[in-house]
Amino acid sequence: MSSDLAAPDLAAAADVIDLAGGVVGKGVRHLAANGGPDVHQLLAYDLAHAAAQVETARALLDYGAKGAQEAAIACAFTADMVHDLITRIAGREASWGIEIAPLKAAHPFLEQFRSPEFVASLAQQAGPRHLDGEMEMVADAFRSFAEKVIKPHAEHVHRHNADVPEEIVTGLAEMGAFGLSVPAEYGGYGEGGEGEYIGMVVATEELSRGSLGIGGSLITRPEILTRALVKGGTEAQKQEWLPKLAVAEVMPAVAVTEPDYGSDVANIKVTARPAEGPDGEAGYVINGVKTWCTFGARADVLALLARTDPDPAKTYRGLSLFIVPKPRGEGHGFQFVQEAGAAGKVGKMEGRAIDTIGYRGMHSYEIALEDWWVPATNLIGEADGLGKGFFMQMAGFENGRLQTAARAVGVMQAAYEAALDYAHNRVVFGSPIVDYQLTQVKLGRMAMLIQAGRQFAYSVARMMAKGEGTMEAAMVKAYVCKAAEWVTREALQIHGGMGYAEEYTVSRLFVDARVLSIFEGADETLCLKVIARRLVDQSNAA
């Protein structure tokens, strides 16, 4: 860092974070006293994102204490966070219940650490991650696999909307990637604690650097079903399914969303009704349509949430979670017939791929089920699991939000590296564009946002290892995924016209990043229904 730049000041950064946190707290109290998130949705949304940024900055303070470069990143992000907060509030002070210019005391800090020179100084300093030796080995292993196996397929799969190559599935299985959250006693590598959660974050980031669609998201498929089984499965079910999930003998897809019920999971309509199967075996027939079922063709089973209690007043209490076996399919559609299903009925399952602008490879399907029979032993928790499927499913999704943040960091890292490399090699008006201040400021902000998201993800992983961090998992997902849209957009912009050409990887990263704020909980739903509500509850309890 140049000697004429301001020296990082973590004490001042901590004071500014406290100031920003106090302003957000006032806004939350005002929201709580005036109808809450359902009445003032825009305020609730802005408060949710502002609170997420404040907590991201707070998580960076420990990181900043580890060196000058780290401190510079922490100060730059804190200034960036306050600037964003000011823009959210300006002109809407009455809506927030606060005075005009509530953050004016932070302006000297912003002058120092939002200056173009200071941000530009970070352009080629992404900063060390500060993982321990074991986690660095995990990162190295998955980075190597991403470089050697995933990347060579990534562009072909994206441009041709092809399937995930089996080479990737089998390779990740051999590495133990699908068993990272399967408890060791069931053939996996999960032992609880920080190592399990941070290991998954690290692996997901590195695989997502190679490809979001055929790398980073792939290992989350079994994790969602694994956590549901660990939470609510019978011992026999754990013995049956967890070892198979750990080695990819069984690959699952998640079937929760319905055409009219996206994030409104509690009101889904697909039904599961008691019905005898072959030889009078107890079971259920499933009827209805699921959509956005990622990996639905290739999967061996669906983790399917269905209504077992027809009383609409039961909402989430009437839902149960099933493991639904199915044949493997490929391509963009499938039709399966189940002859030996419910007595006197032929079961049918039909899937149609939904074409998307990015996030290609696994494909997302609309799946229609007609009298598709499953044995009662495939109801997770069996009799004790009736009406508890919503909670089991949420246990699977909770960590999925953290993993999505890790995917976003991986996509951002790939975009930053591509932009930095291109900036060094592209000459405009006689100079490499990396020499221009505007390019440097863009790259500096990219580096700062990436490290902030990464360190907050590590912090949330540590919380979740202790059974905490539900709100923070939603926060890191909401904030980092929005940041990924900016980073990939500016990385594409640095490439100029070539960024718009498919021959450059950055165009894929740009369209892939757009899905991150939509899946695993749409940004608006997470902000209004999870983050803002928790903030209000905490405020009321204080």
C-alpha positions as CSV (number, residue, x, y, z in Angstrom):
1,M,0.0,0.0,0.0
2,S,1.3,3.4,-1.0
3,S,2.7,5.4,1.9
4,D,0.5,8.4,1.1
5,L,-2.7,6.4,1.6
6,A,-4.5,6.4,4.9
7,A,-3.3,3.7,7.3
8,P,-6.1,1.2,8.1
9,D,-7.8,2.0,11.5
10,L,-9.7,-0.9,12.9
11,A,-10.7,0.9,16.0
12,A,-12.4,3.6,13.9
13,A,-13.9,0.9,11.7
14,A,-15.4,-0.7,14.9
15,D,-16.9,2.6,16.0
16,V,-18.4,3.2,12.5
17,I,-19.9,-0.3,12.5
18,D,-21.5,0.3,15.9
19,L,-22.9,3.6,14.6
20,A,-24.3,1.9,11.6
21,G,-25.7,-0.9,13.7
22,G,-27.4,1.7,16.0
23,V,-29.1,3.4,13.0
24,V,-30.3,0.0,11.7
25,G,-31.5,-0.8,15.3
26,K,-33.6,2.4,15.3
27,G,-35.1,1.5,12.0
28,V,-36.0,-1.9,13.2
29,R,-37.7,-0.5,16.4
30,H,-39.6,1.9,14.2
31,L,-40.7,-1.0,12.0
32,A,-41.7,-3.1,15.0
33,A,-43.9,-0.3,16.4
34,N,-45.6,0.5,13.1
35,G,-47.1,-2.7,11.7
36,G,-44.0,-4.8,11.0
37,P,-42.6,-6.3,7.8
38,D,-45.9,-7.2,6.2
39,V,-47.1,-3.6,6.3
40,H,-43.9,-1.8,5.4
41,Q,-42.2,-4.1,3.0
42,L,-39.7,-1.8,1.4
43,L,-38.4,-0.6,4.8
44,A,-38.2,-4.3,6.0
45,Y,-36.3,-5.2,2.8
46,D,-33.8,-2.4,3.2
47,L,-33.3,-3.1,6.9
48,A,-32.7,-6.7,6.2
49,H,-30.0,-6.0,3.6
50,A,-28.5,-3.2,5.8
51,A,-28.3,-5.5,8.8
52,A,-26.7,-8.1,6.7
53,Q,-24.0,-5.7,5.5
54,V,-23.4,-4.5,9.1
55,E,-22.9,-8.0,10.3
56,T,-20.6,-8.7,7.3
57,A,-18.5,-5.8,8.3
58,R,-18.5,-6.9,12.0
59,A,-17.2,-10.3,10.9
60,L,-14.3,-8.7,9.1
61,L,-12.9,-7.0,12.2
62,D,-11.2,-10.2,13.4
63,Y,-9.9,-10.8,9.9
64,G,-8.6,-7.3,9.7
65,A,-6.6,-7.8,12.9
66,K,-4.4,-10.4,11.1
67,G,-2.3,-8.0,8.9
68,A,-2.1,-4.7,7.1
69,Q,-3.7,-6.0,3.9
70,E,-6.5,-7.6,5.8
71,A,-7.1,-4.4,7.8
72,A,-7.3,-2.4,4.6
73,I,-10.0,-4.7,3.2
74,A,-11.9,-4.5,6.5
75,C,-11.8,-0.7,6.5
76,A,-12.7,-0.4,2.8
77,F,-15.7,-2.7,3.2
78,T,-16.9,-0.8,6.3
79,A,-16.8,2.4,4.4
80,D,-18.6,0.8,1.5
81,M,-21.3,-0.6,3.8
82,V,-21.9,2.8,5.4
83,H,-22.2,4.5,2.0
84,D,-24.8,1.9,0.9
85,L,-26.7,2.5,4.2
86,I,-26.7,6.3,3.6
87,T,-28.1,5.8,0.1
88,R,-30.9,3.6,1.5
89,I,-31.9,6.2,4.1
90,A,-31.5,9.5,2.2
91,G,-34.9,11.0,1.6
92,R,-36.7,8.2,3.6
93,E,-35.6,9.2,7.1
94,A,-39.3,9.5,8.3
95,S,-39.9,5.9,7.1
96,W,-37.0,4.8,9.2
97,G,-38.0,6.9,12.2
98,I,-34.6,8.6,12.3
99,E,-33.1,12.1,12.0
100,I,-31.6,13.5,8.8
101,A,-28.0,12.5,8.2
102,P,-27.7,10.0,11.1
103,L,-24.3,8.8,9.8
104,K,-22.6,12.2,9.4
105,A,-20.1,11.3,12.1
106,A,-18.8,8.6,9.8
107,H,-17.9,11.0,7.0
108,P,-14.2,11.4,7.9
109,F,-13.9,7.6,7.9
110,L,-15.6,7.4,4.5
111,E,-13.3,10.2,3.1
112,Q,-10.3,8.1,4.0
113,F,-11.4,4.6,3.0
114,R,-13.8,5.2,0.1
115,S,-11.3,7.4,-1.7
116,P,-10.6,6.1,-5.2
117,E,-6.9,5.8,-4.4
118,F,-7.5,3.6,-1.3
119,V,-10.0,1.3,-3.1
120,A,-7.7,1.1,-6.2
121,S,-4.9,-0.1,-3.9
122,L,-6.8,-3.3,-3.3
123,A,-7.1,-4.2,-7.0
124,Q,-4.5,-6.9,-6.9
125,Q,-4.7,-7.8,-3.3
126,A,-7.5,-10.3,-2.8
127,G,-6.1,-11.1,0.6
128,P,-5.3,-14.4,2.3
129,R,-8.2,-16.6,3.6
130,H,-6.5,-17.6,6.8
131,L,-7.7,-21.2,6.8
132,D,-6.0,-23.7,9.0
133,G,-3.7,-26.4,7.4
134,E,-6.4,-29.0,7.1
135,M,-8.9,-26.7,5.4
136,E,-6.1,-25.5,3.1
137,M,-5.7,-29.1,2.0
138,V,-9.4,-29.4,1.4
139,A,-9.3,-26.2,-0.7
140,D,-6.3,-27.5,-2.7
141,A,-8.0,-30.8,-3.4
142,F,-11.2,-29.3,-4.6
143,R,-9.5,-26.5,-6.6
144,S,-7.4,-29.2,-8.4
145,F,-10.5,-31.2,-9.2
146,A,-12.3,-28.1,-10.5
147,E,-9.3,-27.1,-12.7
148,K,-8.7,-30.6,-14.1
149,V,-12.1,-32.1,-14.4
150,I,-14.9,-29.5,-14.1
151,K,-13.5,-26.6,-16.1
152,P,-12.8,-28.6,-19.3
153,H,-16.5,-29.4,-19.4
154,A,-18.0,-26.1,-18.2
155,E,-18.3,-24.1,-21.4
156,H,-19.6,-27.1,-23.5
157,V,-22.3,-27.9,-20.9
158,H,-23.3,-24.2,-20.7
159,R,-23.4,-23.5,-24.5
160,H,-25.1,-26.8,-25.4
161,N,-27.4,-27.0,-22.3
162,A,-25.9,-30.5,-21.9
163,D,-26.1,-32.9,-18.9
164,V,-23.6,-33.1,-16.0
165,P,-20.9,-35.5,-17.2
166,E,-20.8,-38.7,-15.2
167,E,-17.0,-38.2,-14.9
168,I,-17.8,-35.4,-12.5
169,V,-20.3,-37.3,-10.4
170,T,-18.0,-40.3,-10.0
171,G,-14.9,-38.1,-9.4
172,L,-16.6,-36.2,-6.6
173,A,-17.9,-39.4,-5.2
174,E,-14.3,-40.8,-5.1
175,M,-13.2,-37.7,-3.3
176,G,-15.9,-38.1,-0.6
177,A,-17.6,-34.9,-1.6
178,F,-21.1,-36.3,-1.2
179,G,-20.3,-37.6,2.3
180,L,-19.1,-34.3,3.8
181,S,-22.3,-34.0,5.9
182,V,-23.0,-37.7,6.3
183,P,-22.1,-38.7,9.9
184,A,-19.0,-40.9,10.0
185,E,-21.0,-43.8,11.6
186,Y,-23.0,-44.0,8.3
187,G,-20.1,-44.1,6.0
188,G,-19.5,-40.3,5.5
189,Y,-17.0,-37.8,6.7
190,G,-19.2,-35.6,8.8
191,E,-18.1,-35.4,12.5
192,G,-20.0,-32.2,13.4
193,G,-18.3,-29.0,14.6
194,E,-16.6,-26.3,12.7
195,G,-14.6,-28.6,10.4
196,E,-17.8,-30.1,8.8
197,Y,-19.4,-26.7,8.1
198,I,-16.3,-24.8,7.0
199,G,-15.2,-27.8,5.0
200,M,-18.4,-27.7,3.0
201,V,-18.1,-24.0,2.5
202,V,-14.5,-24.3,1.3
203,A,-15.3,-27.2,-1.1
204,T,-18.4,-25.4,-2.5
205,E,-16.5,-22.3,-3.2
206,E,-13.7,-24.1,-5.1
207,L,-16.0,-26.2,-7.1
208,S,-18.1,-23.1,-8.0
209,R,-15.0,-21.4,-9.3
210,G,-15.0,-24.2,-11.9
211,S,-18.7,-24.1,-12.6
212,L,-21.8,-23.2,-10.7
213,G,-24.0,-25.6,-12.6
214,I,-21.9,-28.7,-12.8
215,G,-19.6,-28.2,-9.7
216,G,-20.6,-26.1,-6.8
217,S,-24.3,-26.9,-6.7
218,L,-23.9,-30.6,-7.3
219,I,-22.6,-31.5,-3.9
220,T,-25.6,-29.8,-2.2
221,R,-28.0,-32.3,-3.7
222,P,-27.3,-35.1,-1.2
223,E,-26.7,-32.7,1.7
224,I,-30.3,-31.4,1.8
225,L,-31.7,-35.0,2.0
226,T,-28.9,-36.0,4.4
227,R,-29.7,-33.3,6.9
228,A,-33.4,-34.1,6.8
229,L,-32.7,-37.7,7.5
230,V,-30.3,-36.9,10.3
231,K,-32.9,-34.6,11.9
232,G,-36.0,-36.8,11.5
233,G,-35.2,-40.2,10.0
234,T,-35.6,-43.5,11.8
235,E,-32.5,-45.5,12.5
236,A,-33.4,-48.0,9.8
237,Q,-33.8,-45.2,7.3
238,K,-30.4,-43.7,8.2
239,Q,-28.8,-47.1,7.9
240,E,-30.5,-47.6,4.5
241,W,-30.0,-44.3,2.8
242,L,-27.1,-42.4,4.3
243,P,-24.3,-44.8,3.2
244,K,-25.7,-44.7,-0.3
245,L,-25.9,-40.9,-0.4
246,A,-22.3,-40.7,0.9
247,V,-20.9,-42.6,-2.2
248,A,-23.4,-41.3,-4.8
249,E,-24.9,-44.8,-5.1
250,V,-28.1,-42.8,-4.8
251,M,-28.3,-39.2,-6.1
252,P,-31.3,-37.2,-4.9
253,A,-33.2,-34.2,-6.2
254,V,-35.4,-31.9,-4.1
255,A,-39.0,-31.7,-5.1
256,V,-40.6,-29.0,-2.9
257,T,-41.6,-26.0,-5.1
258,E,-44.9,-26.1,-7.0
259,P,-46.2,-24.0,-9.9
260,D,-48.3,-21.7,-7.7
261,Y,-46.2,-22.1,-4.5
262,G,-42.6,-21.1,-4.6
263,S,-41.3,-19.7,-1.4
264,D,-44.7,-20.2,0.2
265,V,-43.8,-23.8,1.1
266,A,-46.4,-24.1,3.9
267,N,-49.3,-24.1,1.4
268,I,-48.2,-26.6,-1.2
269,K,-50.9,-28.9,-2.7
270,V,-49.2,-32.1,-3.9
271,T,-50.9,-34.9,-2.0
272,A,-49.8,-38.2,-0.5
273,R,-52.7,-40.5,0.4
274,P,-52.5,-43.9,2.1
275,A,-52.7,-46.8,-0.4
276,E,-51.7,-50.4,-0.4
277,G,-49.0,-51.5,-2.8
278,P,-47.8,-54.9,-4.0
279,D,-48.8,-57.8,-1.7
280,G,-50.8,-55.4,0.5
281,E,-47.8,-53.4,1.6
282,A,-48.6,-50.1,3.3
283,G,-47.7,-47.0,1.4
284,Y,-48.8,-43.8,-0.2
285,V,-49.8,-42.6,-3.6
286,I,-48.5,-39.2,-4.7
287,N,-50.4,-36.9,-7.0
288,G,-49.6,-33.4,-8.3
289,V,-47.0,-31.3,-9.9
290,K,-43.6,-30.1,-8.7
291,T,-41.5,-27.5,-10.4
292,W,-37.9,-26.2,-10.3
293,C,-36.8,-29.7,-9.4
294,T,-33.0,-29.4,-10.1
295,F,-31.3,-32.6,-11.2
296,G,-34.7,-34.3,-11.4
297,A,-33.9,-36.5,-14.4
298,R,-30.6,-37.9,-13.4
299,A,-31.6,-38.3,-9.7
300,D,-32.4,-41.8,-8.3
301,V,-34.8,-40.4,-5.7
302,L,-36.8,-37.3,-5.1
303,A,-36.9,-35.8,-1.6
304,L,-40.5,-34.8,-2.0
305,L,-42.6,-32.7,0.3
306,A,-46.3,-33.6,0.1
307,R,-49.6,-32.9,2.0
308,T,-50.6,-35.9,4.0
309,D,-53.4,-34.0,5.9
310,P,-56.0,-32.6,3.6
311,D,-57.1,-29.9,6.1
312,P,-55.9,-26.7,4.5
313,A,-55.9,-25.0,7.9
314,K,-53.0,-27.3,8.9
315,T,-50.7,-25.5,6.4
316,Y,-47.1,-26.6,7.3
317,R,-48.3,-29.0,10.0
318,G,-50.0,-31.1,7.3
319,L,-46.8,-31.8,5.3
320,S,-44.7,-34.9,5.3
321,L,-41.4,-35.6,3.6
322,F,-40.9,-38.7,1.4
323,I,-38.0,-40.4,-0.3
324,V,-39.5,-41.2,-3.8
325,P,-37.4,-43.7,-5.8
326,K,-37.4,-43.3,-9.6
327,P,-35.5,-44.5,-12.6
328,R,-32.6,-42.4,-13.9
329,G,-33.3,-40.2,-16.9
330,E,-31.3,-37.9,-19.1
331,G,-31.7,-35.0,-21.5
332,H,-34.6,-32.6,-21.4
333,G,-37.6,-34.8,-20.6
334,F,-38.6,-38.2,-19.3
335,Q,-41.6,-40.4,-18.9
336,F,-41.7,-43.3,-16.4
337,V,-44.5,-45.9,-15.8
338,Q,-44.8,-47.8,-12.5
339,E,-46.7,-51.0,-13.1
340,A,-46.1,-52.6,-9.7
341,G,-47.4,-49.7,-7.6
342,A,-50.6,-49.1,-5.8
343,A,-53.1,-51.9,-6.1
344,G,-55.2,-51.5,-9.3
345,K,-53.4,-48.4,-10.5
346,V,-50.5,-47.6,-12.9
347,G,-48.2,-44.9,-11.6
348,K,-46.9,-42.2,-13.9
349,M,-44.1,-39.7,-13.6
350,E,-43.4,-37.2,-16.4
351,G,-40.7,-34.5,-16.4
352,R,-40.1,-31.5,-18.6
353,A,-36.9,-29.5,-18.4
354,I,-37.3,-25.7,-17.9
355,D,-34.8,-24.0,-20.1
356,T,-32.8,-21.3,-18.3
357,I,-30.4,-18.5,-19.3
358,G,-27.6,-19.9,-17.0
359,Y,-27.0,-22.4,-14.3
360,R,-27.1,-25.2,-16.9
361,G,-26.1,-28.9,-16.6
362,M,-28.3,-30.3,-13.9
363,H,-31.4,-28.8,-15.4
364,S,-34.5,-27.9,-13.5
365,Y,-37.7,-29.9,-14.2
366,E,-41.4,-29.6,-13.9
367,I,-42.5,-33.1,-12.7
368,A,-46.0,-34.4,-12.8
369,L,-46.8,-37.4,-10.6
370,E,-50.0,-39.5,-11.1
371,D,-50.7,-42.3,-8.6
372,W,-46.9,-42.8,-8.0
373,W,-46.7,-45.2,-5.1
374,V,-44.0,-45.2,-2.3
375,P,-43.9,-47.6,0.6
376,A,-44.6,-46.3,4.1
377,T,-41.0,-47.0,5.0
378,N,-40.0,-44.1,2.7
379,L,-41.9,-41.6,4.8
380,I,-39.0,-39.9,6.6
381,G,-39.6,-40.7,10.3
382,E,-42.3,-43.2,9.3
383,A,-45.4,-42.8,11.6
384,D,-43.6,-40.3,13.8
385,G,-42.8,-38.2,10.7
386,L,-46.3,-37.5,9.7
387,G,-46.9,-33.8,9.7
388,K,-43.3,-33.0,10.4
389,G,-41.9,-32.8,6.9
390,F,-41.8,-29.0,6.8
391,F,-39.4,-28.9,9.7
392,M,-37.2,-31.6,8.2
393,Q,-37.1,-29.9,4.9
394,M,-36.2,-26.6,6.5
395,A,-33.3,-28.3,8.3
396,G,-32.0,-29.3,4.9
397,F,-32.5,-25.9,3.4
398,E,-31.0,-23.9,6.3
399,N,-27.4,-25.0,5.5
400,G,-28.3,-24.7,1.8
401,R,-28.4,-20.9,2.3
402,L,-24.9,-20.9,3.6
403,Q,-23.8,-23.1,0.7
404,T,-25.4,-20.7,-1.8
405,A,-23.3,-17.9,-0.3
406,A,-20.2,-20.1,-0.8
407,R,-21.3,-20.7,-4.4
408,A,-21.6,-16.9,-4.9
409,V,-18.1,-16.4,-3.5
410,G,-16.7,-19.0,-5.9
411,V,-18.4,-17.4,-8.9
412,M,-17.2,-14.0,-7.9
413,Q,-13.6,-15.2,-7.4
414,A,-13.6,-16.7,-10.9
415,A,-15.0,-13.5,-12.4
416,Y,-12.4,-11.4,-10.5
417,E,-9.6,-13.6,-11.7
418,A,-10.8,-13.5,-15.3
419,A,-11.2,-9.7,-15.1
420,L,-7.8,-9.1,-13.5
421,D,-6.1,-11.3,-16.1
422,Y,-7.8,-9.6,-19.0
423,A,-7.0,-6.2,-17.6
424,H,-3.3,-7.0,-17.6
425,N,-3.4,-8.2,-21.2
426,R,-5.8,-5.8,-22.9
427,V,-4.1,-2.6,-24.2
428,V,-6.3,0.4,-24.9
429,F,-4.9,3.9,-25.9
430,G,-1.4,2.6,-25.5
431,S,-1.7,1.2,-21.9
432,P,-3.0,-2.0,-20.3
433,I,-6.4,-1.2,-18.9
434,V,-5.2,-2.4,-15.5
435,D,-3.2,0.9,-15.4
436,Y,-6.4,3.0,-15.4
437,Q,-7.8,4.2,-12.2
438,L,-11.4,3.3,-13.1
439,T,-10.4,-0.3,-13.8
440,Q,-8.4,-0.5,-10.5
441,V,-11.3,0.8,-8.5
442,K,-13.6,-1.8,-9.9
443,L,-11.1,-4.6,-9.3
444,G,-10.4,-3.3,-5.8
445,R,-14.1,-3.3,-4.9
446,M,-14.4,-6.8,-6.3
447,A,-11.6,-8.1,-4.2
448,M,-13.0,-6.4,-1.1
449,L,-16.5,-7.8,-1.6
450,I,-15.3,-11.3,-2.3
451,Q,-13.2,-11.4,0.9
452,A,-16.0,-9.9,3.0
453,G,-18.5,-12.5,1.7
454,R,-16.0,-15.3,2.3
455,Q,-15.1,-14.3,5.8
456,F,-18.8,-13.8,6.8
457,A,-19.5,-17.3,5.4
458,Y,-16.8,-18.7,7.6
459,S,-18.3,-16.8,10.6
460,V,-21.8,-18.2,9.9
461,A,-20.4,-21.7,9.5
462,R,-18.9,-21.5,13.0
463,M,-22.3,-20.3,14.3
464,M,-24.1,-23.2,12.6
465,A,-21.7,-25.7,14.0
466,K,-22.9,-24.6,17.4
467,G,-26.6,-24.9,16.4
468,E,-27.0,-21.1,15.9
469,G,-26.9,-18.7,13.0
470,T,-30.3,-19.3,11.3
471,M,-30.8,-15.6,10.7
472,E,-27.2,-15.0,9.8
473,A,-27.4,-17.8,7.2
474,A,-30.2,-16.0,5.5
475,M,-28.2,-12.7,5.8
476,V,-25.1,-14.1,4.2
477,K,-27.1,-15.6,1.4
478,A,-29.1,-12.4,0.8
479,Y,-26.1,-10.0,0.8
480,V,-23.4,-12.1,-1.0
481,C,-25.7,-13.2,-3.8
482,K,-26.6,-9.6,-4.6
483,A,-22.9,-8.7,-4.5
484,A,-22.2,-11.5,-7.0
485,E,-24.4,-9.8,-9.5
486,W,-22.4,-6.6,-9.3
487,V,-19.0,-8.4,-9.4
488,T,-19.8,-10.5,-12.4
489,R,-21.4,-7.5,-14.2
490,E,-18.3,-5.4,-13.8
491,A,-16.0,-8.3,-14.6
492,L,-17.9,-8.6,-17.9
493,Q,-17.7,-4.8,-18.4
494,I,-13.9,-4.9,-18.0
495,H,-13.8,-7.4,-20.9
496,G,-15.7,-4.8,-23.1
497,G,-17.2,-6.3,-26.2
498,M,-15.5,-9.6,-25.6
499,G,-17.3,-10.0,-22.3
500,Y,-20.5,-10.2,-24.3
501,A,-19.0,-13.0,-26.4
502,E,-19.6,-16.6,-25.3
503,E,-16.0,-17.5,-26.1
504,Y,-15.0,-15.8,-22.8
505,T,-15.9,-17.5,-19.6
506,V,-17.1,-14.3,-17.9
507,S,-20.3,-14.3,-20.0
508,R,-21.2,-17.6,-18.3
509,L,-20.4,-16.3,-14.9
510,F,-22.6,-13.3,-15.4
511,V,-25.7,-15.3,-16.3
512,D,-25.0,-17.9,-13.6
513,A,-24.7,-15.3,-10.9
514,R,-28.2,-14.0,-11.6
515,V,-29.9,-17.2,-10.3
516,L,-28.2,-16.9,-6.9
517,S,-30.7,-14.4,-5.5
518,I,-33.6,-16.5,-6.7
519,F,-33.0,-20.1,-5.6
520,E,-32.6,-21.5,-2.1
521,G,-35.0,-18.8,-0.9
522,A,-35.8,-15.8,-3.1
523,D,-34.1,-12.6,-1.9
524,E,-37.4,-10.8,-1.1
525,T,-38.8,-13.8,0.9
526,L,-35.6,-14.2,2.9
527,C,-35.5,-10.5,3.7
528,L,-39.2,-10.1,4.6
529,K,-40.1,-13.5,6.1
530,V,-36.8,-14.5,7.8
531,I,-34.4,-11.6,8.4
532,A,-36.8,-8.7,9.1
533,R,-39.1,-10.9,11.2
534,R,-36.2,-12.1,13.3
535,L,-34.9,-8.5,13.7
536,V,-38.3,-7.4,14.8
537,D,-38.7,-10.3,17.2
538,Q,-35.3,-9.5,18.7
539,S,-36.2,-5.9,19.1
540,N,-39.5,-6.8,20.8
541,A,-37.7,-9.1,23.2
542,A,-35.1,-6.6,24.2
